[in-house]
Amino acid sequence: MNYPPCFQDSEAKKEIERLCRENNIDILLLKDLCELLNEYSGMGRKEGVIQDIEDIIDRFIKRS
């Protein structure tokens, strides 16, 4: 996986993990969604992004 830079910086990652814990957000779901948006950034028309988001959420629900 190619996570955005904020997940690669150790201090930023700790802060993201803290915020996820405090707000009851699944860190893997957040990482997957951020990665997807990172992949789509710079593209003019983002065809397929909604379906990809739905797929990520479906995988999260099955994982839970």
C-alpha positions in Angstrom: 0.0 0.0 0.0 1.1 3.5 -0.7 -0.2 5.5 2.2 0.1 9.3 2.1 3.2 10.9 3.7 1.3 11.7 7.0 1.1 8.0 7.7 4.9 7.6 7.1 6.0 10.4 9.5 6.3 8.8 12.9 5.1 11.9 14.8 2.2 12.6 12.5 1.2 8.9 12.6 1.1 8.9 16.4 -1.1 12.0 16.4 -3.4 10.4 13.8 -3.6 7.2 15.9 -4.4 9.2 19.0 -7.2 11.1 17.2 -8.6 7.9 15.8 -8.7 6.3 19.3 -10.3 9.3 20.9 -13.0 9.5 18.2 -13.5 5.8 17.8 -12.3 5.7 14.1 -10.8 2.6 12.6 -7.3 3.5 11.6 -7.2 0.9 8.8 -10.3 2.3 7.3 -8.9 5.8 7.5 -5.6 4.7 5.9 -7.4 2.9 3.1 -9.6 5.9 2.3 -6.6 8.3 2.4 -4.6 6.1 0.1 -7.5 6.0 -2.3 -7.8 9.8 -2.3 -4.1 10.1 -2.7 -4.2 7.8 -5.8 -7.0 9.9 -7.3 -5.4 13.2 -6.6 -4.2 15.0 -9.7 -6.6 13.2 -11.9 -9.0 15.5 -13.8 -12.1 13.4 -13.8 -12.4 11.0 -10.9 -14.5 8.3 -12.5 -14.9 5.3 -10.3 -14.0 7.0 -7.0 -17.4 6.5 -5.5 -17.4 2.8 -6.3 -13.9 2.5 -4.9 -15.0 4.2 -1.7 -18.0 1.9 -1.4 -15.7 -1.1 -1.9 -13.4 0.1 0.9 -16.3 0.6 3.3 -17.7 -2.9 2.3 -14.4 -4.5 3.1 -14.3 -2.6 6.5 -17.8 -3.9 7.3 -16.9 -7.5 6.5 -13.7 -7.1 8.6 -15.7 -5.9 11.6 
